[in-house]
Amino acid sequence: MIKTKRLRIYPASKNQMESLIASQTDDGLKAAYTEMLENSLQHPDKREWYALWIIELHDGTNIGGLCFKGIDAKGTAEIGYGISEEYQNQGFATETVKAVCEWAFRNPELTSITAETDSDNEASKRVLVKCGFTADCKSECEGLRFTLTRVLDRKATEG
């Protein structure tokens, strides 16, 4: 579990993911959550890199979700996130992305984190820029791609 000043962020359990899938009315989200559950079950030793992460206020109120899409052979993980409409524009997405990226970079295998957003999603672009991501879209992008690269320890690189 990751704790911030206002939030608790943690991977959903198998039961929580199954409940979310069963209650989902959006076919696209239902398929995405099902894929996350299947991948998390296929990779039990790295399930946090595939499971849905729940974003809660400290009082237990669920305000959104985040996911990783595994770590590829180059050491890159893609994230996706969303905050419930009534909690948007309060800094929760920025707080979440910063905290999760700090946690993720503790894994020595990880070299970078990417995220895609629609070109007209100004709020998401602001979140990513505030968190240190830079835009680097290539032609295969569905939207705008942003990347955050691991900052190397200066002592290790200066010595």
PyRosetta script that sets phi, psi and omega in degrees:
from pyrosetta import init, pose_from_sequence

init()
pose = pose_from_sequence("MIKTKRLRIYPASKNQMESLIASQTDDGLKAAYTEMLENSLQHPDKREWYALWIIELHDGTNIGGLCFKGIDAKGTAEIGYGISEEYQNQGFATETVKAVCEWAFRNPELTSITAETDSDNEASKRVLVKCGFTADCKSECEGLRFTLTRVLDRKATEG")
pose.set_psi(1, 138.4)
pose.set_omega(1, 175.4)
pose.set_phi(2, -105.9)
pose.set_psi(2, 129.8)
pose.set_omega(2, 177.0)
pose.set_phi(3, -116.5)
pose.set_psi(3, 136.0)
pose.set_omega(3, 174.2)
pose.set_phi(4, -120.1)
pose.set_psi(4, -174.0)
pose.set_omega(4, -179.9)
pose.set_phi(5, -55.7)
pose.set_psi(5, -39.5)
pose.set_omega(5, -174.9)
pose.set_phi(6, -118.2)
pose.set_psi(6, -9.2)
pose.set_omega(6, -167.5)
pose.set_phi(7, -129.6)
pose.set_psi(7, 157.0)
pose.set_omega(7, 166.0)
pose.set_phi(8, -121.6)
pose.set_psi(8, 129.8)
pose.set_omega(8, -176.6)
pose.set_phi(9, -128.6)
pose.set_psi(9, 123.7)
pose.set_omega(9, -175.6)
pose.set_phi(10, -153.7)
pose.set_psi(10, 153.4)
pose.set_omega(10, 177.4)
pose.set_phi(11, -67.4)
pose.set_psi(11, 135.4)
pose.set_omega(11, 177.3)
pose.set_phi(12, -68.1)
pose.set_psi(12, 145.6)
pose.set_omega(12, 174.9)
pose.set_phi(13, -73.4)
pose.set_psi(13, 168.3)
pose.set_omega(13, 176.3)
pose.set_phi(14, -56.7)
pose.set_psi(14, -45.8)
pose.set_omega(14, -179.0)
pose.set_phi(15, -64.0)
pose.set_psi(15, -41.3)
pose.set_omega(15, 178.2)
pose.set_phi(16, -63.1)
pose.set_psi(16, -41.1)
pose.set_omega(16, 179.1)
pose.set_phi(17, -66.7)
pose.set_psi(17, -41.1)
pose.set_omega(17, 178.5)
pose.set_phi(18, -63.2)
pose.set_psi(18, -40.1)
pose.set_omega(18, 177.8)
pose.set_phi(19, -64.4)
pose.set_psi(19, -42.0)
pose.set_omega(19, 178.9)
pose.set_phi(20, -63.0)
pose.set_psi(20, -43.7)
pose.set_omega(20, 178.8)
pose.set_phi(21, -61.6)
pose.set_psi(21, -45.5)
pose.set_omega(21, -178.6)
pose.set_phi(22, -63.2)
pose.set_psi(22, -32.4)
pose.set_omega(22, -177.3)
pose.set_phi(23, -90.9)
pose.set_psi(23, -7.4)
pose.set_omega(23, -174.6)
pose.set_phi(24, -74.9)
pose.set_psi(24, 129.9)
pose.set_omega(24, 178.7)
pose.set_phi(25, -100.1)
pose.set_psi(25, -17.8)
pose.set_omega(25, 178.3)
pose.set_phi(26, -85.2)
pose.set_psi(26, 117.5)
pose.set_omega(26, -176.2)
pose.set_phi(27, -60.9)
pose.set_psi(27, -37.1)
pose.set_omega(27, 179.5)
pose.set_phi(28, -64.9)
pose.set_psi(28, -45.1)
pose.set_omega(28, 178.3)
pose.set_phi(29, -68.3)
pose.set_psi(29, -38.4)
pose.set_omega(29, 178.5)
pose.set_phi(30, -59.6)
pose.set_psi(30, -44.1)
pose.set_omega(30, 178.9)
pose.set_phi(31, -65.5)
pose.set_psi(31, -41.5)
pose.set_omega(31, 179.8)
pose.set_phi(32, -64.2)
pose.set_psi(32, -45.5)
pose.set_omega(32, 179.6)
pose.set_phi(33, -65.1)
pose.set_psi(33, -37.1)
pose.set_omega(33, 177.5)
pose.set_phi(34, -64.2)
pose.set_psi(34, -42.7)
pose.set_omega(34, 177.6)
pose.set_phi(35, -62.7)
pose.set_psi(35, -41.8)
pose.set_omega(35, 177.8)
pose.set_phi(36, -60.3)
pose.set_psi(36, -46.2)
pose.set_omega(36, -179.6)
pose.set_phi(37, -61.0)
pose.set_psi(37, -47.8)
pose.set_omega(37, -179.8)
pose.set_phi(38, -59.4)
pose.set_psi(38, -44.8)
pose.set_omega(38, 179.9)
pose.set_phi(39, -65.6)
pose.set_psi(39, -39.0)
pose.set_omega(39, 179.5)
pose.set_phi(40, -66.7)
pose.set_psi(40, -32.5)
pose.set_omega(40, 177.3)
pose.set_phi(41, -75.2)
pose.set_psi(41, -31.7)
pose.set_omega(41, 178.0)
pose.set_phi(42, -73.9)
pose.set_psi(42, -22.3)
pose.set_omega(42, -178.1)
pose.set_phi(43, -126.0)
pose.set_psi(43, 63.6)
pose.set_omega(43, -174.4)
pose.set_phi(44, -61.4)
pose.set_psi(44, -27.9)
pose.set_omega(44, 179.2)
pose.set_phi(45, -76.3)
pose.set_psi(45, -13.9)
pose.set_omega(45, 179.5)
pose.set_phi(46, -133.5)
pose.set_psi(46, 32.7)
pose.set_omega(46, -172.3)
pose.set_phi(47, -59.9)
pose.set_psi(47, -30.3)
pose.set_omega(47, -179.8)
pose.set_phi(48, -63.9)
pose.set_psi(48, -18.7)
pose.set_omega(48, 178.5)
pose.set_phi(49, -86.5)
pose.set_psi(49, -0.8)
pose.set_omega(49, -179.1)
pose.set_phi(50, -129.6)
pose.set_psi(50, -23.9)
pose.set_omega(50, -175.1)
pose.set_phi(51, -77.3)
pose.set_psi(51, 159.7)
pose.set_omega(51, 170.3)
pose.set_phi(52, -71.8)
pose.set_psi(52, 134.9)
pose.set_omega(52, 174.9)
pose.set_phi(53, -100.7)
pose.set_psi(53, 134.6)
pose.set_omega(53, 179.7)
pose.set_phi(54, -92.6)
pose.set_psi(54, 136.5)
pose.set_omega(54, 176.9)
pose.set_phi(55, -110.7)
pose.set_psi(55, 118.0)
pose.set_omega(55, -178.1)
pose.set_phi(56, -127.8)
pose.set_psi(56, 150.5)
pose.set_omega(56, 165.6)
pose.set_phi(57, -71.4)
pose.set_psi(57, 162.7)
pose.set_omega(57, -179.9)
pose.set_phi(58, -60.5)
pose.set_psi(58, -21.4)
pose.set_omega(58, 178.3)
pose.set_phi(59, -83.6)
pose.set_psi(59, 2.8)
pose.set_omega(59, 178.0)
pose.set_phi(60, 95.3)
pose.set_psi(60, -1.9)
pose.set_omega(60, 178.7)
pose.set_phi(61, -69.3)
pose.set_psi(61, 121.7)
pose.set_omega(61, 178.2)
pose.set_phi(62, -76.9)
pose.set_psi(62, 124.2)
pose.set_omega(62, -178.7)
pose.set_phi(63, -118.4)
pose.set_psi(63, -1.0)
pose.set_omega(63, 179.1)
pose.set_phi(64, 166.1)
pose.set_psi(64, -167.8)
pose.set_omega(64, -178.8)
pose.set_phi(65, -148.9)
pose.set_psi(65, 162.1)
pose.set_omega(65, 178.8)
pose.set_phi(66, -144.3)
pose.set_psi(66, 151.5)
pose.set_omega(66, 175.2)
pose.set_phi(67, -144.6)
pose.set_psi(67, 152.0)
pose.set_omega(67, 167.1)
pose.set_phi(68, -102.8)
pose.set_psi(68, 156.7)
pose.set_omega(68, 177.6)
pose.set_phi(69, -114.9)
pose.set_psi(69, 44.4)
pose.set_omega(69, -180.0)
pose.set_phi(70, 79.5)
pose.set_psi(70, -179.8)
pose.set_omega(70, 174.1)
pose.set_phi(71, -119.3)
pose.set_psi(71, 124.6)
pose.set_omega(71, -178.5)
pose.set_phi(72, -82.5)
pose.set_psi(72, 179.5)
pose.set_omega(72, -176.1)
pose.set_phi(73, -63.8)
pose.set_psi(73, -21.8)
pose.set_omega(73, 178.9)
pose.set_phi(74, -88.2)
pose.set_psi(74, -1.1)
pose.set_omega(74, 179.9)
pose.set_phi(75, 85.2)
pose.set_psi(75, 24.8)
pose.set_omega(75, -179.4)
pose.set_phi(76, -107.8)
pose.set_psi(76, 136.8)
pose.set_omega(76, 174.6)
pose.set_phi(77, -121.2)
pose.set_psi(77, 138.0)
pose.set_omega(77, 175.3)
pose.set_phi(78, -100.5)
pose.set_psi(78, 140.2)
pose.set_omega(78, 175.7)
pose.set_phi(79, -115.9)
pose.set_psi(79, 156.1)
pose.set_omega(79, 170.6)
pose.set_phi(80, -138.3)
pose.set_psi(80, 149.4)
pose.set_omega(80, -177.4)
pose.set_phi(81, -154.1)
pose.set_psi(81, 159.1)
pose.set_omega(81, 176.3)
pose.set_phi(82, -157.2)
pose.set_psi(82, 142.3)
pose.set_omega(82, 177.9)
pose.set_phi(83, -116.8)
pose.set_psi(83, 134.4)
pose.set_omega(83, 177.9)
pose.set_phi(84, -54.2)
pose.set_psi(84, 143.1)
pose.set_omega(84, -172.9)
pose.set_phi(85, -51.4)
pose.set_psi(85, -42.1)
pose.set_omega(85, -176.6)
pose.set_phi(86, -69.1)
pose.set_psi(86, -11.3)
pose.set_omega(86, 179.9)
pose.set_phi(87, -111.0)
pose.set_psi(87, 4.6)
pose.set_omega(87, 178.6)
pose.set_phi(88, -73.6)
pose.set_psi(88, 160.6)
pose.set_omega(88, 178.4)
pose.set_phi(89, 62.9)
pose.set_psi(89, 30.5)
pose.set_omega(89, 177.1)
pose.set_phi(90, -125.8)
pose.set_psi(90, 9.1)
pose.set_omega(90, 177.8)
pose.set_phi(91, 85.6)
pose.set_psi(91, 3.3)
pose.set_omega(91, -177.4)
pose.set_phi(92, -67.9)
pose.set_psi(92, -38.1)
pose.set_omega(92, 179.3)
pose.set_phi(93, -65.3)
pose.set_psi(93, -44.2)
pose.set_omega(93, 178.6)
pose.set_phi(94, -62.1)
pose.set_psi(94, -45.9)
pose.set_omega(94, 179.2)
pose.set_phi(95, -59.4)
pose.set_psi(95, -42.1)
pose.set_omega(95, 179.6)
pose.set_phi(96, -65.7)
pose.set_psi(96, -52.2)
pose.set_omega(96, -176.1)
pose.set_phi(97, -62.3)
pose.set_psi(97, -43.2)
pose.set_omega(97, 178.2)
pose.set_phi(98, -59.3)
pose.set_psi(98, -48.5)
pose.set_omega(98, -176.9)
pose.set_phi(99, -65.1)
pose.set_psi(99, -42.4)
pose.set_omega(99, -178.2)
pose.set_phi(100, -69.1)
pose.set_psi(100, -37.5)
pose.set_omega(100, 177.6)
pose.set_phi(101, -66.0)
pose.set_psi(101, -41.5)
pose.set_omega(101, 175.9)
pose.set_phi(102, -59.0)
pose.set_psi(102, -45.5)
pose.set_omega(102, 177.8)
pose.set_phi(103, -60.9)
pose.set_psi(103, -47.7)
pose.set_omega(103, -175.0)
pose.set_phi(104, -61.5)
pose.set_psi(104, -39.5)
pose.set_omega(104, -177.4)
pose.set_phi(105, -73.4)
pose.set_psi(105, -3.2)
pose.set_omega(105, 171.3)
pose.set_phi(106, -72.2)
pose.set_psi(106, -17.6)
pose.set_omega(106, 177.1)
pose.set_phi(107, -81.6)
pose.set_psi(107, 115.4)
pose.set_omega(107, -176.4)
pose.set_phi(108, -63.8)
pose.set_psi(108, -19.2)
pose.set_omega(108, 179.2)
pose.set_phi(109, -71.4)
pose.set_psi(109, -24.9)
pose.set_omega(109, -174.2)
pose.set_phi(110, -84.5)
pose.set_psi(110, 127.9)
pose.set_omega(110, 177.9)
pose.set_phi(111, -110.7)
pose.set_psi(111, -27.2)
pose.set_omega(111, -179.7)
pose.set_phi(112, -156.7)
pose.set_psi(112, 159.6)
pose.set_omega(112, 177.5)
pose.set_phi(113, -126.0)
pose.set_psi(113, 134.1)
pose.set_omega(113, 177.4)
pose.set_phi(114, -117.9)
pose.set_psi(114, 160.1)
pose.set_omega(114, 175.0)
pose.set_phi(115, -150.1)
pose.set_psi(115, 144.5)
pose.set_omega(115, 174.8)
pose.set_phi(116, -114.8)
pose.set_psi(116, 145.8)
pose.set_omega(116, 175.7)
pose.set_phi(117, -144.2)
pose.set_psi(117, 153.7)
pose.set_omega(117, 175.8)
pose.set_phi(118, -62.0)
pose.set_psi(118, 146.1)
pose.set_omega(118, -177.4)
pose.set_phi(119, -62.6)
pose.set_psi(119, -23.8)
pose.set_omega(119, 179.7)
pose.set_phi(120, -95.8)
pose.set_psi(120, 6.1)
pose.set_omega(120, -179.4)
pose.set_phi(121, -91.2)
pose.set_psi(121, 81.2)
pose.set_omega(121, -175.9)
pose.set_phi(122, -62.6)
pose.set_psi(122, -37.4)
pose.set_omega(122, -179.1)
pose.set_phi(123, -62.9)
pose.set_psi(123, -45.3)
pose.set_omega(123, -179.7)
pose.set_phi(124, -66.8)
pose.set_psi(124, -39.6)
pose.set_omega(124, 177.2)
pose.set_phi(125, -61.1)
pose.set_psi(125, -41.5)
pose.set_omega(125, 178.2)
pose.set_phi(126, -62.5)
pose.set_psi(126, -42.6)
pose.set_omega(126, 178.4)
pose.set_phi(127, -57.4)
pose.set_psi(127, -50.5)
pose.set_omega(127, -176.7)
pose.set_phi(128, -62.9)
pose.set_psi(128, -42.7)
pose.set_omega(128, 178.9)
pose.set_phi(129, -64.4)
pose.set_psi(129, -43.6)
pose.set_omega(129, 178.0)
pose.set_phi(130, -59.2)
pose.set_psi(130, -30.7)
pose.set_omega(130, -178.2)
pose.set_phi(131, -88.6)
pose.set_psi(131, 3.5)
pose.set_omega(131, 175.3)
pose.set_phi(132, 95.4)
pose.set_psi(132, 4.2)
pose.set_omega(132, 177.9)
pose.set_phi(133, -74.1)
pose.set_psi(133, 151.2)
pose.set_omega(133, 174.2)
pose.set_phi(134, -122.1)
pose.set_psi(134, 146.0)
pose.set_omega(134, 179.8)
pose.set_phi(135, -73.0)
pose.set_psi(135, 135.4)
pose.set_omega(135, 179.7)
pose.set_phi(136, -151.8)
pose.set_psi(136, 42.0)
pose.set_omega(136, -174.5)
pose.set_phi(137, -62.4)
pose.set_psi(137, 139.1)
pose.set_omega(137, 173.1)
pose.set_phi(138, -117.5)
pose.set_psi(138, 174.1)
pose.set_omega(138, -173.4)
pose.set_phi(139, -61.3)
pose.set_psi(139, -24.3)
pose.set_omega(139, -178.0)
pose.set_phi(140, -80.3)
pose.set_psi(140, -2.1)
pose.set_omega(140, -179.0)
pose.set_phi(141, -68.8)
pose.set_psi(141, 142.2)
pose.set_omega(141, 172.2)
pose.set_phi(142, -80.5)
pose.set_psi(142, -30.9)
pose.set_omega(142, 178.6)
pose.set_phi(143, -139.6)
pose.set_psi(143, -146.6)
pose.set_omega(143, 175.1)
pose.set_phi(144, -87.3)
pose.set_psi(144, 133.2)
pose.set_omega(144, 178.5)
pose.set_phi(145, -103.0)
pose.set_psi(145, 134.8)
pose.set_omega(145, 177.5)
pose.set_phi(146, -121.3)
pose.set_psi(146, 147.3)
pose.set_omega(146, -179.0)
pose.set_phi(147, -132.3)
pose.set_psi(147, 140.5)
pose.set_omega(147, 172.2)
pose.set_phi(148, -119.5)
pose.set_psi(148, 123.2)
pose.set_omega(148, -177.8)
pose.set_phi(149, -105.0)
pose.set_psi(149, 142.9)
pose.set_omega(149, 178.5)
pose.set_phi(150, -55.0)
pose.set_psi(150, 132.6)
pose.set_omega(150, 174.9)
pose.set_phi(151, -89.1)
pose.set_psi(151, 122.1)
pose.set_omega(151, 179.9)
pose.set_phi(152, -74.7)
pose.set_psi(152, 150.3)
pose.set_omega(152, 177.1)
pose.set_phi(153, -63.6)
pose.set_psi(153, 121.4)
pose.set_omega(153, -177.1)
pose.set_phi(154, -59.0)
pose.set_psi(154, -40.0)
pose.set_omega(154, -180.0)
pose.set_phi(155, -59.3)
pose.set_psi(155, -40.0)
pose.set_omega(155, -179.3)
pose.set_phi(156, -69.0)
pose.set_psi(156, -34.2)
pose.set_omega(156, -177.1)
pose.set_phi(157, -88.7)
pose.set_psi(157, -20.7)
pose.set_omega(157, -179.6)
pose.set_phi(158, -87.0)
pose.set_psi(158, -24.4)
pose.set_omega(158, -173.5)
pose.set_phi(159, -75.8)
pose.dump_pdb("model.pdb")
